[in-house]
Amino acid sequence: MTDAYFEHIVDAREICSNCHRRNRVQRVDPVMSRSGLRHELDSHYSRDERRTTVEYHDSDPEPTHAKGVFCRCGVEGAHDRIWEPTGIDRERFKQLLQNTVRSLEERGVSIKRKEMVAVSLSHFDDHGDADKALATGTDAGIVAATAGQ
């Protein structure tokens, strides 16, 4: 699999690995240096209140002590997943593909949608592995955008 898909989707701090939607927004705060003479900008990621909720985890023995940020898809944390790459159906894959395309565009990645969708769906139909299909499709979409097709 290729690096572009993992860099921009799976390993990205602001993208949920389970549903491939952006669930964090970048916030830039000004900070002063210790000497007070120089101003710098510090970047942080905050939860996107439209796509996340703050809830208590159902852990034992005291669930009220386990507060966390949950994506609307049900997972806690950006790198958690509740599906296996070879264990989803075509409809679920199409939703992931749609979310992946949107998230890539929100991150400013130039892709050709039509090429990415066609290659991803074809690869998924042939091999049944969502990660490999999305990685192959992402590469195809980026190459097509770069080539200006």
C-alpha positions as CSV (number, residue, x, y, z in Angstrom):
1,M,0.0,0.0,0.0
2,T,1.1,3.5,-0.6
3,D,2.1,6.4,1.7
4,A,-0.4,9.0,0.5
5,Y,-3.5,7.2,1.8
6,F,-1.9,6.5,5.2
7,E,-0.4,10.0,5.5
8,H,-3.6,11.8,4.6
9,I,-6.3,9.5,6.0
10,V,-5.3,6.7,8.3
11,D,-2.4,8.3,10.2
12,A,-3.7,11.9,10.1
13,R,-4.5,13.4,13.5
14,E,-7.7,15.1,12.5
15,I,-9.2,12.2,10.5
16,C,-11.1,9.3,12.2
17,S,-9.7,6.0,11.1
18,N,-13.1,4.3,11.5
19,C,-15.3,6.5,9.3
20,H,-12.6,8.6,7.4
21,R,-14.3,11.9,8.3
22,R,-12.5,14.9,9.8
23,N,-13.4,15.1,13.4
24,R,-10.8,17.6,14.6
25,V,-10.0,21.2,13.5
26,Q,-6.7,22.9,13.7
27,R,-6.5,25.9,16.0
28,V,-3.6,28.3,15.9
29,D,-2.9,30.2,19.1
30,P,-0.3,32.9,19.6
31,V,2.2,32.3,22.4
32,M,5.0,34.4,23.8
33,S,8.5,33.3,24.3
34,R,10.0,33.3,27.8
35,S,11.8,36.6,27.1
36,G,8.5,38.1,26.0
37,L,10.2,39.7,23.0
38,R,9.0,37.4,20.3
39,H,5.5,36.1,19.4
40,E,5.1,32.6,17.9
41,L,2.1,30.6,16.7
42,D,1.3,27.2,18.3
43,S,-0.9,24.8,16.5
44,H,-3.3,22.5,18.3
45,Y,-6.1,20.2,17.2
46,S,-9.5,20.6,18.9
47,R,-12.5,18.4,18.5
48,D,-15.0,19.4,15.9
49,E,-18.2,19.8,17.9
50,R,-20.4,18.9,14.9
51,R,-18.7,15.5,14.5
52,T,-17.8,14.5,18.0
53,T,-19.3,14.1,21.5
54,V,-17.9,14.1,25.0
55,E,-19.2,11.0,26.8
56,Y,-18.3,8.6,29.5
57,H,-16.7,5.3,28.6
58,D,-18.5,2.2,29.9
59,S,-15.4,1.0,31.7
60,D,-15.3,-0.8,35.0
61,P,-15.4,-0.2,37.9
62,E,-16.3,3.5,37.7
63,P,-17.4,4.7,34.3
64,T,-17.9,8.2,35.5
65,H,-14.1,8.6,35.7
66,A,-13.5,7.7,32.1
67,K,-14.6,10.7,30.1
68,G,-13.5,10.8,26.4
69,V,-14.1,12.3,23.0
70,F,-16.1,10.1,20.7
71,C,-16.6,10.4,17.0
72,R,-20.2,10.3,15.8
73,C,-19.4,6.9,14.3
74,G,-18.9,5.5,17.8
75,V,-15.2,5.2,18.3
76,E,-13.0,7.0,20.8
77,G,-9.8,8.4,19.4
78,A,-8.8,9.1,15.9
79,H,-6.9,5.9,15.4
80,D,-9.5,3.4,16.6
81,R,-11.3,1.1,14.2
82,I,-14.2,-1.3,14.6
83,W,-14.1,-2.9,11.2
84,E,-11.6,-5.1,9.4
85,P,-10.4,-4.1,5.9
86,T,-11.7,-7.4,4.4
87,G,-14.8,-7.6,6.5
88,I,-17.0,-4.8,5.1
89,D,-19.6,-4.9,2.3
90,R,-19.7,-2.8,-0.8
91,E,-22.2,-0.3,0.6
92,R,-20.0,0.4,3.7
93,F,-17.1,0.7,1.4
94,K,-18.8,3.3,-0.8
95,Q,-19.5,5.4,2.3
96,L,-15.9,5.1,3.4
97,L,-14.8,6.1,-0.2
98,Q,-17.1,9.1,-0.1
99,N,-15.7,10.2,3.3
100,T,-12.2,9.6,2.1
101,V,-12.6,11.8,-1.0
102,R,-14.1,14.6,1.2
103,S,-11.4,14.4,3.8
104,L,-8.6,14.5,1.1
105,E,-10.2,17.6,-0.4
106,E,-10.6,19.2,3.0
107,R,-6.9,18.6,3.6
108,G,-6.1,20.3,0.3
109,V,-4.9,17.2,-1.5
110,S,-5.5,17.6,-5.3
111,I,-7.3,14.6,-6.6
112,K,-9.4,13.7,-9.6
113,R,-12.6,12.4,-8.0
114,K,-13.8,10.3,-11.0
115,E,-10.5,8.5,-11.4
116,M,-10.2,7.8,-7.6
117,V,-13.7,6.5,-7.3
118,A,-13.5,4.2,-10.4
119,V,-10.2,2.7,-9.4
120,S,-11.2,2.3,-5.7
121,L,-14.5,0.5,-6.6
122,S,-12.9,-1.7,-9.2
123,H,-10.1,-2.7,-6.8
124,F,-12.5,-3.4,-4.0
125,D,-14.7,-5.5,-6.2
126,D,-11.7,-7.5,-7.4
127,H,-9.9,-8.0,-4.1
128,G,-12.3,-7.1,-1.2
129,D,-9.7,-5.2,0.9
130,A,-10.9,-1.7,1.7
131,D,-7.5,-0.3,2.7
132,K,-5.8,-1.6,-0.4
133,A,-8.6,-0.3,-2.6
134,L,-8.6,3.1,-1.0
135,A,-4.8,3.3,-1.2
136,T,-4.8,2.4,-4.9
137,G,-7.6,4.8,-5.6
138,T,-6.0,7.6,-3.7
139,D,-2.8,7.2,-5.8
140,A,-4.8,7.0,-9.0
141,G,-6.7,10.2,-8.1
142,I,-3.5,12.1,-7.2
143,V,-1.7,11.0,-10.3
144,A,-4.6,11.9,-12.5
145,A,-4.9,15.4,-10.9
146,T,-1.1,15.9,-11.3
147,A,-1.2,14.7,-15.0
148,G,-4.1,17.1,-15.6
149,Q,-6.4,14.5,-17.1
